[in-house]
Amino acid sequence: MKPILILVTMCILGFATMKVEAQYVDIKKVDASTKLYMAKPSYKTPYGETSLDSIKAVIDRVLNYLEETTPTGVVDKNTKAPITDYNKIDKNSIINQGTFSITNYMWGVTYSSMLKAAKITGDDRYKKYVENRFQFLAEVAPYFLAVLPENNNEADPQMRQMLRPQALDDAGAMCTAMIKAKMDNIEFNGQSIMDRYLDFIMNKEYRLKDGIFARNRPQKNTIWLDDMFMGVPVIAYMGRLTGETKYYDEAIKQVLLFADRMFIPEKGLYRHGWVEAMNPHPSFHWGRANGWALLAKVEVLDAIPEGYPGREKVLALLQAHIKGLSALQSSEGLWHQLLDRNDSYLETSASAIYVYCMAKSINEGWIDLLAYGSQTMLGWHGVTTKVNERGEIEGTCVGTGMAFDPAFYYFRPVNIAAGHGYGPVIYAGAEVYRLLQNYTAKMNDSGLIFYKEKIKTDAPIFYLEEDGIKVHH
C-alpha cells in the first residue's frame, strides 16, 4: 500500500489548549487507535452523505412508475372498450383501472406529495401528474353522477368514493389535495366535488358527544387514529383557503381530542384505537397509524398561521411525538410495524411518513436540526432501499383494521400494490431534498453531522478515503 498521509491537529490528540502547526505523518508509523479510523462498518443500508441528484433520481423512478400504472380514461366494465364520448357514460362505465385507484385516500396523499415535489425540485412533471388527473376527474364527474345507481355497491368504486363519500377515508385526503391544487393555481372544475367532500366531513361523519370523529366498528363508539389524518388536515386547509377561523378552531379541537384519548406521554406514541366500552383500551402502537397522526399535526401546523390560539399545543404534541418515535428507529433507518416491538417487521410507509415529517419540521424550525438531522437522513437512506429499479415501493403493509391482539399486526402482509407507500416516499424525498438545500451535512468521527451554515465550523471533519483517512481541520 502506498504511504497515506493524515493531517493531524493537536485538538485531535486532545491538547486543545496548545497551539501547534499541523503536521503530516506516515500511517505506518502511527498507533493502532489512529488506524481504527480506517475501519469501514458493514451497514445494511447506505450511510453518510447523499446528493440532491440521488434523491431526485429515487423519486423520479416512483413518478415514472406511477405515470405508467395510473392511466386516465373511461371504459366499459364488461368489454374494456374505451369511451371517449362522455355522453355515452352509463351504469356499465368505469374509470380505467390501473394498478392503483386515483380517487382514494392513498392517492390524495400522493397528489399532495407531488405538488410538494414540484415546488421544491422545480420539476413541473409532478404538478402535471396532478393537473391531468384532477382535470379528468372533474370533467367526467357530472356524467357519472347522472347515472350513479342508488345502490352504491353497484357503482364504479372509484367514482362512488368521490361523488358519494361514505367515510373520512373517501373524503379527507382527496379534498386536501384539491385544496392545495387550487392554491397552486391548478385549474380544474372541481368545486362541486370538494363541496360534497366537505359536506360529508363537517355534517355527516359520525362523532361522539364531544365532537371527535368516530366509527361504529369494530365496536360501537370506536375512535381510529387514522381518522386524525383522514378528517383533520382538510379542515385546517379550508381555513387557510377561505380565511374563516372556525375551521382553524375545529382542526385544533380535533387534534387535542385525539391526543387526550390516544397519546401515551410516557412513550411518546399513540395507540391505534380507542373503544368507549373497553377497559383498558387497546394499546397497540401501529406504525402507519402513528404516521397518520404525525402527518396530521404537520399539516395542521402548515395550514394555521403562527400565533393562532391553540396552535402551540399542536406544536408541543408534534415535538413530543417525534421525540418518542426517534428513540425507536432501527439501525437500518426504518421503523417497525409495531413501533415498540423490535421483532415485528420493518415497514416502509410509516418510515417514509416519519422521514418527511422530521425533515419538514426541521426545515420549518419546529424541531432542532442538530438533534434530528442525522436521524432523518438515516431514515431516508433506509427508505431508498425499498424503492426498486422499476420505481415500485416494497415493504409496505396492506390496509389494516384496528385490532385487539399483536398477532393481527405482526402478520399483516406487505405488497408493492399497497398504495400507502408511494405518496409518503415522494413526500420524504422532496423534503429531504429541501433539507440539503438549506443545510450542509458532512461525515466526521461522529457520523453524519449537520451544520446550520455552509461549512463554517471549527469542528474537525473526517473524510473517509479508499486508502485511508484524511483528517481536515
N, C-alpha and C positions, 0 to 999 in steps of 0.2 A: 504494500500500500504506500502511496506517495505520502510524504510528510504533510500533516494537516496542522495548520496554524490556528490557534484560538486567541482571540483578543480578550485579555483578562483585565478586569479593573479591580481595584482594592475593595470596592463595595461587594464584589462577588466573593472575595476572600473573607469578608466580614469586618474589615477595618475601615468602616465608613467615615471615621473621623480623620483619617490620614489622607492627604492629597499626594498622589503619585501619578506618574505618567503611565499610560497604557503600555503593555509590553507583549510581545509575541513569543510564544513558546511552542516547542515541538510536542505534539500529542503523545509521542512515545515516552516523553520524559516526565509527564505529569502523573499525579497519583490516581489510584483506581477510582476514587469518588468522582473525580472530574470526568473520567472516561464513561461513567454511568450515564452522563447526559446523552451519550450516543445511543443508548438503548431505545429501540423502537417497539412500542407496545403493539399487540395484535388486536386492534379494535375490531369489533364486529361490524360497526358502521363507520362511515367516514368521520374523521375527527380533525378539528382545526379550522383553518381559514377556508373561505369559499369566495366565489366571484359573482358579480351581477350576471354575467353571461351564463354561468352554470345554473343559477336559479331560474333565469328566463327559459333556458333550454328544457328544464323539467316541466314547468307549467305550460310551455308551448306544446310539448308532447301530449299533455292532457287535453288542451284545446283542440289539437288536430284530431285526436281520437273522438272527441265529443262532436265535432263538426261532421264527422263521418257517421256517427251512430245515433244522432238525434235529428233526423230529417224533418222538414215540414211537409204539409200536403194532406189532402183528404182522399180516402179510398173507400171502396165498397168492402164491407167486412167479410162478405162471402166470396167475392171474385177477386178481391185485392186490386181491382181496376181503379186507376186514378180518376178523381173527379175534379176537373178544372173549372167547370161552371158551377159556382156555389149555389145557384138557384136550384140545382138538382140534388142538393143535400137532403136526405131523408132519414128515416129511422134506422136504416142499414148502413149509414155513413159513419165512418170513424176517422180520427186523426191517424195519419200514417204511423204505424207502430215501429219505432226504432228500438234500440236496446233499453232506453230509459224513457219514462214519461216526461213530457215537457211542461206539465201543469201541476206537479205535486210539490210538497214542501222541500224535498231534496233539490228540486230544480229551482225553487225560489232561492235557496241558499246559493246554488250555482250561478244563477243570474246576478245576484248581488256581488258574488266574488269576482265575476268577470267585469262588472262595472268598476270595481276596485282595481283590478289588474290593469284595465285600460288607463285609468287615471295615473297610476304610479309608474307604469312602464312606458306609457305613451304609445302603446301598440293598439291601433284602432280596431284590430280584428276581434278583440274581446268585446268591445262595445257593439260591433256589428252583429256578433252572435246573438246578443240580447235583442238588439233592434229588430233583426229579421224575424225572430220568433214572437216577439210581442206584437209586431205589426200583423203577422199572420194570424195569431190567435184573436186579436181584436177584429180582424176582417171576417173571420168565419163565425165568430160567436153569435151574431144575430140569426144566422141561418140555422145553426144547431139549436138555439133557444126555441125557435119556432116549431121544431119537430121533437124536442126532448120529451120523452114519454113521462107520464106522471109516476110510473114505477121506475125509480131511478136505477134499479138493478138491471134494467134492460138497456140503459143508456151507455154510450161510449164513456168509459170511466174517466178518461182524461177531460172530456168536456163536462161531465157531471160534476167533477170536483170544482171546476172553475165557475160554472153557471149556477149550480145549486149546492153550495158547500154545506156539509153536514157536521163538520168538526173543525177545530182550530187547525188541525193538520192540513185541511183543504185550503184554508184561507190566509193564515198569518204570514208565512214566509213569502208566498207569491205576491201578496199585496204589498209587503215591504219592498220587494224588488221593483214592483211597478212604481211605487212612490219614488224610489231612488232614481229609476229611469226617467221619470217625469222631471225630477230636479236636475238631471243631467241633460235635459232638453232633447230627449229622445221622443220623437213624435209617433204616437200610436193612439188610436181611438178607443182607449180602454177605460174611460171614466165609469161607464156602466158596470164593467166587471169589478172595478175597485169598490164601487158603491155596494155591490152585493156582498163582497168580502167583508167590508166594514160593518154592514148591517148585521151580518151573522155574528161577528166578533163582539160588537157592542151591545146587541139587543137579543140575540138568540142563543148564544152559548150558555150552557148550564153553569150556575155558580152556587156557592154556598152562601149562607146568610150575610157574611161579611163582604161578599162580592168577589172572592177569589174564584178563578176559573177551576172547574171541577168536572168529573165524569161519574157516571153510574156504572162503571165497570173497572176492574173485575168485581168490585163490591160497590154498594151504594155509597155515595159521597166520598169518592176517592180523588185524591189530587196526584197528578202526574207531573214530575219535574219537567218533562218535555214541554208541557204547556206554558211554562215560563218563557220559553223561546217562541213557541207557536203563536202565542197571543199578545205578548207584551211589546216587543220592539215596534210592531206596526202601529201601535197606539202612540208611542213616543214620536215616531216619524210623521204621523198625522199632525201632531202638534207642531213639528218643525215646518211641515208643508203649509199648514193653514195659519199658524200663529196663535191658535186657540190653546190657552194654557190648561184647559180642562183635560186635554189629552196628556200633558205632562204629569198632571196630578194623578191621573188614573194609572199611568205607567209606573210611577214611583210607588204608589199604593200597592200594586200587584207584586212588584219586586219584594217589598217588605213583608207582605202577607206570605209569599212563598218561603222567604227566609225564616220567618217566625216558626213555621211548621217543619221545615225540611233541612235547614242548615245546622250542622253539628259543629259548634265553635271549637271544641277541643280537638277536632280532626281537621277542621278547615274544609270539610266536604259536605255535599248534600246527599240525603237519602233519595232513592229513586221514586218512592211512592209513599203516600200517607193515606191511611184509611180511617175514617172517623170512628168506626165501630171497633177498631183493633186496639189492644193494649198488651204489650208495647207495639208501636208502629214498626212495620218492616224497615230494616236499616241496611240495605244493600247499596253500595256506592258504585253504581254502574258508570262506566267511563263516559259513554256518549251523552247520557242524561246530564252528567256534570258539565260536559261540554256545552250542551244547550243552555244550561243555566249561566255559565260563564259568558257565552256569546250574547245572551240576552242583556246582561249587565253592560257589556261593552257597547252594544247597540244603543241602549238607553242613554248611556253617558255621551255617546257620539251625537245623539239627536237633541238632547236637552242642554241648553246653554249653561255655562259656568255661572255659579252664584244663584241658580234657581233653588228655591226652598226644597229640601229633601234630597237634592242630588248628591250631597256629601255623604249621605247614608248609603247610597248605592255604591259610591266610590270606595267607602270603607269595606263594604261586603266584597267588592271585587278584589281588593288588596288582600283580605283575609283568605279568600278562596284561592287566589294564586299562590299564596304562601303555603297553604295546605297541599295543593297539587304539586308544587315544586319539590316537596320533600319525598314524593312518591315516584319521581321519574326514574326509569330504569337505566342501566349502563348503556343500553342501545339507543337511548334518547326518547324512546316511546313509553307509553303508559299502559297499564294492564286493564283488561276487560272489567274486572272488579278491582278498583283502584288500590285497595289496601290488602289485596290477596295476590302475592307475587307468583303463586303457582297457576293463576289464570293467565290466558294468553295475552300477548301484546297486541293492541288494537289500533288500527290506523286512523279512523275517522275522528275519534276522540283526541288522539295525539295531535292531529293536524289542527283541530279547533284550538287546543291549548297553545300551540305554537303561534297561531295567528293572534290570539287574544293577548299573549305575552308580548309579542312584538309590537302590536298596536298600542298596548298600554305603555310600553317603553317610549315609543315614538310620541305619544301624547303627553308624556311626563306623569302618568298615573302611578307607575312603579319605577323603582330605581334601576338604571342601566347597569351599574356595576354588580348589583345583586342578581340580576336575572338575564343579563345579556348572553353570557356563555351557555346557560341552560337552554335559552331559546334557540341558539344555533345548534346545540347538540340535538334538540328536538327536530329541527329542520333536517339535519343530516339523517336522522332516523327515518323521517317521513320519506325522504328521497329514495331510500332503499325499497320502498313499497310501490314505486311508480315504475312499471316495466317499460320495455323499449317501445311497445305499441302505445303507451300512454294509459294503459289500464291501471287501476289502483287496487292493489292486493291487500289482504288482511283486514278488510272492513266487515264488521259484524252486520248481519242482516237485521231487518226490523225486529224490534224486541219489545214485548209487553212488560208490564210491571208484575213482578213475581214475588214469591214468599219463601224461596229457598235458594241457596247459592248455586246448586247444580244447574238450574234453569239458565243462569247467566254464563256459567262455565262452558256449557256445551252449545251455545248459540253458534250456528255456522258462520263462516266468513265466505265472501264471494265477490268476484270482480264486478258482478252485476248489481251489487248493493250500491245504490246511487248516493248513499250518505257521505262517501269519502271524497267525491270529486270537487264539490264546492269548497269544502274545508282545505283541501290541498292547494287549490288556486289561491284562496284567501291567504294561507300561510306563506306561500311563495311570494305573493305580491307584497305583503307587509314586511317580510324579512328582506326583500329587495329594498324597500324604503329604509329599513333599519341600517343597511350597509351604505345607503346614500347619505344618511345622517351622521353616522359614526364610523370610527375606524376600529377594526378588530385585528389583533396580531397575536401570534403564538409567543409565549415565553415559558419560563420554567414552571409556571402555574397553569399551563394550558392556554386556552383562548381567553384573551383579555380585551375588553372593550375600553376605548378611550373617548372621552367626550369631545376632544378636539382631534384634528387630523395629525396624529402622531406628534404632539407637542407634550412630551412627558420626559421626566428624568429617570423613569424606571428602565432597567435593562431589558432588552428584547433579545431572546434567543432564537436564532434561525436554524432549524434543522436542515442539514445538507446531506447529500447522498454519502459523502465520505466522512462525515463527522458533524461537528457543531461549530458554528461561528457565533460568538457572543459579542453583540454590539451594544455599546452604551452611548 
